[in-house]
Amino acid sequence: MTPRLATACLSLSFLLGLGLLTGCGGSGSNTDCDLGGCTITFARSGGTSVSVLGIEAKLVGVQNGQATLSVAGHEVNVPVGGETQSEGFTIRVERLTDTEVVVRVTH
């Protein structure tokens, strides 16, 4: 294989790999994934789920400054600015406003 062809193959593999990292935003949610994990912006009203990093993440609800999330089928309660571990993932609630909940999920 020529060096030029090898470089082209590596570039294609890298781009395909990045495609695997992208998340699927649903109605009322938005995702932004990179090599470190995914940031999910949920509508505060809850009930929406997204598929990221091979798992489903869902905002169940918000109460008293804590977000209840279902990650890979397990519910966790995370305060704003706090984080927890579940099923090998770190879940951090980065921001909570009147309209949205921003969550970072890393593996």
N, CA, C and O atoms as a DFTB+ gen file, in Angstrom:
428 C
 N C O
     1  1       0.851      -1.174       0.000
     2  2       0.000       0.000       0.000
     3  2       0.895       1.235       0.000
     4  3       1.870       1.308       0.749
     5  1       0.561       2.185      -0.831
     6  2       1.351       3.413      -0.912
     7  2       1.051       4.298       0.290
     8  3      -0.016       4.201       0.895
     9  1       2.004       5.163       0.627
    10  2       1.752       6.063       1.763
    11  2       0.505       6.924       1.559
    12  3      -0.232       7.182       2.510
    13  1       0.268       7.367       0.332
    14  2      -0.902       8.203       0.055
    15  2      -2.195       7.426       0.300
    16  3      -3.138       7.955       0.889
    17  1      -2.238       6.170      -0.153
    18  2      -3.417       5.332       0.042
    19  2      -3.613       5.018       1.524
    20  3      -4.741       5.011       2.019
    21  1      -2.528       4.761       2.220
    22  2      -2.617       4.485       3.656
    23  2      -3.186       5.690       4.404
    24  3      -4.017       5.533       5.299
    25  1      -2.739       6.892       4.037
    26  2      -3.251       8.110       4.671
    27  2      -4.735       8.282       4.377
    28  3      -5.504       8.658       5.262
    29  1      -5.140       8.010       3.149
    30  2      -6.555       8.121       2.784
    31  2      -7.390       7.129       3.577
    32  3      -8.479       7.470       4.040
    33  1      -6.896       5.907       3.739
    34  2      -7.626       4.887       4.511
    35  2      -7.750       5.283       5.974
    36  3      -8.808       5.103       6.577
    37  1      -6.677       5.823       6.553
    38  2      -6.727       6.265       7.947
    39  2      -7.709       7.414       8.120
    40  3      -8.459       7.450       9.096
    41  1      -7.709       8.349       7.180
    42  2      -8.640       9.481       7.254
    43  2     -10.082       9.003       7.179
    44  3     -10.934       9.477       7.931
    45  1     -10.359       8.068       6.278
    46  2     -11.711       7.534       6.145
    47  2     -12.127       6.802       7.417
    48  3     -13.253       6.959       7.891
    49  1     -11.216       6.001       7.967
    50  2     -11.523       5.274       9.212
    51  2     -11.822       6.242      10.341
    52  3     -12.740       6.017      11.130
    53  1     -11.044       7.330      10.423
    54  2     -11.255       8.320      11.466
    55  2     -12.624       8.987      11.315
    56  3     -13.350       9.155      12.295
    57  1     -12.971       9.365      10.079
    58  2     -14.263      10.011       9.849
    59  2     -15.417       9.068      10.145
    60  3     -16.432       9.490      10.699
    61  1     -15.279       7.800       9.786
    62  2     -16.322       6.828      10.110
    63  2     -16.438       6.657      11.613
    64  3     -17.543       6.529      12.142
    65  1     -15.310       6.653      12.302
    66  2     -15.320       6.553      13.759
    67  2     -16.024       7.722      14.397
    68  3     -16.756       7.554      15.372
    69  1     -15.809       8.909      13.859
    70  2     -16.511      10.078      14.392
    71  2     -18.006       9.958      14.174
    72  3     -18.790      10.423      15.001
    73  1     -18.410       9.349      13.086
    74  2     -19.829       9.141      12.821
    75  2     -20.463       8.279      13.884
    76  3     -21.640       8.453      14.201
    77  1     -19.703       7.347      14.445
    78  2     -20.234       6.488      15.491
    79  2     -20.426       7.237      16.797
    80  3     -21.189       6.798      17.658
    81  1     -19.739       8.365      16.954
    82  2     -19.847       9.127      18.191
    83  2     -21.026      10.085      18.204
    84  3     -21.434      10.549      19.269
    85  1     -21.569      10.383      17.054
    86  2     -22.664      11.349      17.036
    87  2     -23.897      10.761      17.699
    88  3     -24.157       9.561      17.601
    89  1     -24.623      11.582      18.348
    90  2     -25.838      11.130      19.016
    91  2     -27.054      11.470      18.191
    92  3     -26.972      12.197      17.201
    93  1     -28.160      10.948      18.604
    94  2     -29.417      11.217      17.926
    95  2     -30.269      12.072      18.840
    96  3     -30.720      11.609      19.887
    97  1     -30.488      13.289      18.462
    98  2     -31.358      14.151      19.248
    99  2     -32.805      13.809      18.953
   100  3     -33.151      13.472      17.820
   101  1     -33.631      13.891      19.945
   102  2     -35.048      13.645      19.757
   103  2     -35.813      14.941      19.882
   104  3     -35.218      16.006      20.051
   105  1     -37.110      14.859      19.802
   106  2     -37.939      16.034      19.984
   107  2     -37.723      16.561      21.394
   108  3     -37.917      15.832      22.367
   109  1     -37.332      17.797      21.509
   110  2     -37.102      18.379      22.827
   111  2     -35.715      18.116      23.375
   112  3     -35.466      18.353      24.558
   113  1     -34.792      17.626      22.531
   114  2     -33.427      17.397      22.989
   115  2     -32.446      17.682      21.868
   116  3     -32.807      17.726      20.692
   117  1     -31.188      17.877      22.266
   118  2     -30.115      18.122      21.312
   119  2     -28.864      17.463      21.864
   120  3     -28.638      17.481      23.074
   121  1     -28.042      16.878      20.989
   122  2     -26.810      16.257      21.442
   123  2     -25.619      16.840      20.713
   124  3     -25.715      17.278      19.567
   125  1     -24.484      16.834      21.413
   126  2     -23.223      17.266      20.836
   127  2     -22.156      16.323      21.379
   128  3     -21.802      16.387      22.556
   129  1     -21.643      15.444      20.512
   130  2     -20.670      14.437      20.944
   131  2     -19.291      14.726      20.389
   132  3     -19.140      15.256      19.289
   133  1     -18.282      14.365      21.181
   134  2     -16.896      14.449      20.758
   135  2     -16.185      13.213      21.282
   136  3     -16.831      12.296      21.790
   137  1     -14.878      13.177      21.167
   138  2     -14.136      11.998      21.602
   139  2     -14.231      11.748      23.103
   140  3     -14.027      10.621      23.554
   141  1     -14.539      12.790      23.887
   142  2     -14.611      12.648      25.332
   143  2     -15.968      12.218      25.867
   144  3     -16.057      11.766      27.009
   145  1     -17.025      12.346      25.075
   146  2     -18.366      11.993      25.527
   147  2     -19.411      12.815      24.802
   148  3     -19.151      13.363      23.730
   149  1     -20.594      12.899      25.391
   150  2     -21.695      13.620      24.761
   151  2     -22.333      14.590      25.746
   152  3     -22.525      14.281      26.922
   153  1     -22.656      15.778      25.228
   154  2     -23.419      16.760      25.980
   155  2     -24.824      16.738      25.420
   156  3     -25.030      16.884      24.215
   157  1     -25.785      16.554      26.302
   158  2     -27.188      16.455      25.896
   159  2     -27.949      17.619      26.518
   160  3     -27.852      17.863      27.721
   161  1     -28.699      18.328      25.702
   162  2     -29.564      19.388      26.197
   163  2     -31.000      18.894      26.088
   164  3     -31.539      18.732      24.993
   165  1     -31.605      18.657      27.250
   166  2     -32.992      18.198      27.314
   167  2     -33.905      19.380      27.589
   168  3     -33.511      20.320      28.280
   169  1     -35.115      19.345      27.059
   170  2     -36.143      20.292      27.482
   171  2     -36.478      19.956      28.932
   172  3     -36.612      18.782      29.276
   173  1     -36.611      20.947      29.767
   174  2     -36.832      20.706      31.201
   175  2     -38.122      19.929      31.470
   176  3     -38.250      19.281      32.509
   177  1     -39.062      19.990      30.553
   178  2     -40.329      19.281      30.753
   179  2     -40.140      17.765      30.837
   180  3     -41.020      17.057      31.327
   181  1     -39.001      17.268      30.361
   182  2     -38.690      15.838      30.482
   183  2     -39.437      14.977      29.485
   184  3     -40.146      15.471      28.608
   185  1     -39.261      13.681      29.642
   186  2     -39.951      12.723      28.798
   187  2     -39.263      12.402      27.488
   188  3     -39.699      11.499      26.774
   189  1     -38.189      13.121      27.150
   190  2     -37.496      12.838      25.899
   191  2     -36.279      11.965      26.158
   192  3     -35.667      12.035      27.224
   193  1     -35.938      11.151      25.187
   194  2     -34.760      10.302      25.318
   195  2     -33.899      10.435      24.077
   196  3     -34.382      10.786      23.001
   197  1     -32.620      10.149      24.244
   198  2     -31.665      10.181      23.140
   199  2     -30.811       8.918      23.204
   200  3     -30.676       8.291      24.254
   201  1     -30.254       8.570      22.084
   202  2     -29.329       7.454      22.005
   203  2     -27.931       8.018      21.797
   204  3     -27.651       8.635      20.770
   205  1     -27.048       7.805      22.779
   206  2     -25.668       8.266      22.694
   207  2     -24.744       7.195      23.249
   208  3     -25.095       6.485      24.192
   209  1     -23.577       7.086      22.666
   210  2     -22.551       6.165      23.146
   211  2     -23.072       4.737      23.315
   212  3     -22.599       3.994      24.174
   213  1     -24.039       4.364      22.498
   214  2     -24.584       3.014      22.544
   215  2     -25.597       2.768      23.645
   216  3     -25.973       1.623      23.892
   217  1     -26.045       3.821      24.309
   218  2     -27.036       3.689      25.389
   219  2     -28.168       4.684      25.162
   220  3     -28.059       5.602      24.349
   221  1     -29.254       4.480      25.900
   222  2     -30.341       5.441      25.886
   223  2     -30.266       6.282      27.153
   224  3     -30.117       5.750      28.253
   225  1     -30.371       7.598      26.992
   226  2     -30.405       8.524      28.122
   227  2     -31.714       9.291      28.050
   228  3     -32.125       9.747      26.983
   229  1     -32.358       9.426      29.190
   230  2     -33.671      10.079      29.235
   231  2     -33.760      10.954      30.478
   232  3     -33.335      10.560      31.564
   233  1     -34.321      12.153      30.300
   234  2     -34.621      13.008      31.441
   235  2     -35.991      12.614      31.957
   236  3     -36.994      12.747      31.256
   237  1     -36.026      12.128      33.191
   238  2     -37.286      11.710      33.802
   239  2     -37.996      12.914      34.408
   240  3     -39.213      13.054      34.284
   241  1     -37.228      13.785      35.066
   242  2     -37.826      14.960      35.674
   243  2     -36.814      15.773      36.455
   244  3     -35.656      15.376      36.591
   245  1     -37.256      16.917      36.969
   246  2     -36.417      17.819      37.753
   247  2     -37.191      18.233      38.991
   248  3     -38.362      18.605      38.916
   249  1     -36.512      18.163      40.141
   250  2     -37.150      18.586      41.385
   251  2     -36.080      19.018      42.374
   252  3     -35.078      18.327      42.555
   253  1     -36.293      20.162      43.012
   254  2     -35.401      20.665      44.059
   255  2     -33.938      20.723      43.619
   256  3     -33.048      20.338      44.376
   257  1     -33.686      21.202      42.398
   258  2     -32.308      21.351      41.927
   259  2     -31.615      20.056      41.556
   260  3     -30.398      20.027      41.378
   261  1     -32.378      18.991      41.439
   262  2     -31.815      17.687      41.037
   263  2     -32.524      17.187      39.790
   264  3     -33.736      17.341      39.641
   265  1     -31.751      16.587      38.900
   266  2     -32.328      15.968      37.711
   267  2     -32.371      14.466      37.935
   268  3     -31.399      13.872      38.402
   269  1     -33.493      13.858      37.604
   270  2     -33.608      12.405      37.614
   271  2     -33.481      11.959      36.168
   272  3     -34.252      12.367      35.299
   273  1     -32.487      11.109      35.934
   274  2     -32.190      10.631      34.589
   275  2     -32.230       9.116      34.563
   276  3     -31.930       8.452      35.555
   277  1     -32.602       8.589      33.425
   278  2     -32.506       7.149      33.194
   279  2     -31.369       6.970      32.187
   280  3     -31.447       7.455      31.058
   281  1     -30.324       6.277      32.601
   282  2     -29.157       6.054      31.753
   283  2     -28.925       4.558      31.655
   284  3     -28.670       3.890      32.657
   285  1     -29.013       4.042      30.443
   286  2     -28.839       2.602      30.199
   287  2     -29.803       1.794      31.063
   288  3     -29.465       0.713      31.545
   289  1     -31.025       2.342      31.256
   290  2     -32.055       1.625      31.999
   291  2     -32.003       1.771      33.507
   292  3     -32.823       1.175      34.204
   293  1     -31.063       2.548      34.033
   294  2     -30.949       2.749      35.478
   295  2     -31.208       4.211      35.810
   296  3     -30.623       5.101      35.193
   297  1     -32.085       4.464      36.785
   298  2     -32.382       5.834      37.198
   299  2     -31.353       6.332      38.193
   300  3     -30.952       5.626      39.118
   301  1     -30.933       7.589      37.972
   302  2     -29.996       8.244      38.882
   303  2     -30.504       9.652      39.148
   304  3     -31.135      10.266      38.287
   305  1     -30.227      10.160      40.345
   306  2     -30.533      11.536      40.720
   307  2     -29.221      12.280      40.819
   308  3     -28.313      11.858      41.536
   309  1     -29.113      13.394      40.097
   310  2     -27.869      14.150      40.060
   311  2     -28.166      15.623      40.301
   312  3     -28.962      16.219      39.575
   313  1     -27.527      16.228      41.325
   314  2     -27.730      17.658      41.553
   315  2     -26.983      18.477      40.506
   316  3     -26.032      17.992      39.892
   317  1     -27.414      19.708      40.307
   318  2     -26.729      20.604      39.383
   319  2     -25.279      20.762      39.835
   320  3     -25.015      21.041      41.004
   321  1     -24.342      20.582      38.906
   322  2     -22.916      20.668      39.226
   323  2     -22.349      19.382      39.774
   324  3     -21.137      19.267      39.955
   325  1     -23.208      18.406      40.043
   326  2     -22.758      17.135      40.583
   327  2     -22.667      16.072      39.502
   328  3     -23.097      16.272      38.366
   329  1     -22.097      14.942      39.882
   330  2     -22.006      13.824      38.951
   331  2     -22.135      12.506      39.700
   332  3     -21.950      12.434      40.915
   333  1     -22.453      11.482      38.949
   334  2     -22.571      10.145      39.511
   335  2     -22.113       9.132      38.468
   336  3     -21.942       9.467      37.296
   337  1     -21.920       7.909      38.898
   338  2     -21.524       6.809      38.022
   339  2     -22.703       5.855      37.870
   340  3     -23.433       5.597      38.827
   341  1     -22.880       5.337      36.661
   342  2     -23.911       4.332      36.425
   343  2     -23.546       3.507      35.205
   344  3     -23.320       4.050      34.124
   345  1     -23.489       2.203      35.380
   346  2     -23.226       1.278      34.278
   347  2     -21.962       1.631      33.499
   348  3     -21.923       1.489      32.277
   349  1     -20.928       2.091      34.206
   350  2     -19.662       2.427      33.564
   351  2     -19.619       3.805      32.928
   352  3     -18.638       4.145      32.266
   353  1     -20.667       4.609      33.116
   354  2     -20.717       5.958      32.561
   355  2     -20.700       6.971      33.696
   356  3     -21.203       6.705      34.788
   357  1     -20.118       8.131      33.426
   358  2     -20.177       9.253      34.357
   359  2     -21.231      10.211      33.826
   360  3     -21.190      10.613      32.663
   361  1     -22.172      10.572      34.682
   362  2     -23.264      11.464      34.311
   363  2     -23.140      12.723      35.155
   364  3     -23.150      12.659      36.384
   365  1     -23.023      13.870      34.489
   366  2     -22.870      15.149      35.176
   367  2     -23.956      16.109      34.694
   368  3     -24.173      16.261      33.491
   369  1     -24.631      16.752      35.637
   370  2     -25.609      17.792      35.284
   371  2     -24.853      19.120      35.299
   372  3     -24.470      19.622      36.356
   373  1     -24.649      19.670      34.123
   374  2     -23.861      20.893      33.992
   375  2     -24.657      22.163      34.225
   376  3     -24.141      23.133      34.780
   377  1     -25.921      22.157      33.800
   378  2     -26.719      23.385      33.915
   379  2     -28.190      23.028      33.988
   380  3     -28.647      22.063      33.377
   381  1     -28.915      23.820      34.742
   382  2     -30.353      23.646      34.891
   383  2     -30.978      25.027      34.823
   384  3     -30.675      25.891      35.646
   385  1     -31.855      25.239      33.840
   386  2     -32.534      26.538      33.705
   387  2     -34.046      26.293      33.758
   388  3     -34.497      25.169      33.976
   389  1     -34.809      27.352      33.559
   390  2     -36.263      27.222      33.539
   391  2     -36.749      26.400      32.351
   392  3     -37.851      25.854      32.382
   393  1     -35.925      26.310      31.297
   394  2     -36.372      25.640      30.073
   395  2     -35.578      24.405      29.683
   396  3     -36.061      23.598      28.888
   397  1     -34.355      24.228      30.226
   398  2     -33.534      23.099      29.792
   399  2     -32.658      22.524      30.897
   400  3     -32.408      23.154      31.924
   401  1     -32.202      21.300      30.640
   402  2     -31.259      20.608      31.515
   403  2     -30.120      20.137      30.626
   404  3     -30.340      19.419      29.651
   405  1     -28.897      20.546      30.968
   406  2     -27.736      20.160      30.168
   407  2     -26.942      19.113      30.938
   408  3     -26.515      19.337      32.070
   409  1     -26.754      17.959      30.293
   410  2     -26.129      16.800      30.920
   411  2     -24.921      16.370      30.083
   412  3     -24.982      16.384      28.854
   413  1     -23.836      15.992      30.740
   414  2     -22.647      15.458      30.057
   415  2     -22.502      13.995      30.447
   416  3     -22.468      13.663      31.632
   417  1     -22.416      13.111      29.437
   418  2     -22.241      11.681      29.658
   419  2     -20.911      11.273      29.062
   420  3     -20.657      11.499      27.879
   421  1     -20.057      10.667      29.886
   422  2     -18.763      10.189      29.414
   423  2     -18.607       8.726      29.783
   424  3     -19.251       8.223      30.704
   425  1     -17.741       8.061      29.047
   426  2     -17.536       6.626      29.274
   427  2     -16.197       6.366      29.899
   428  3     -15.852       5.214      30.162
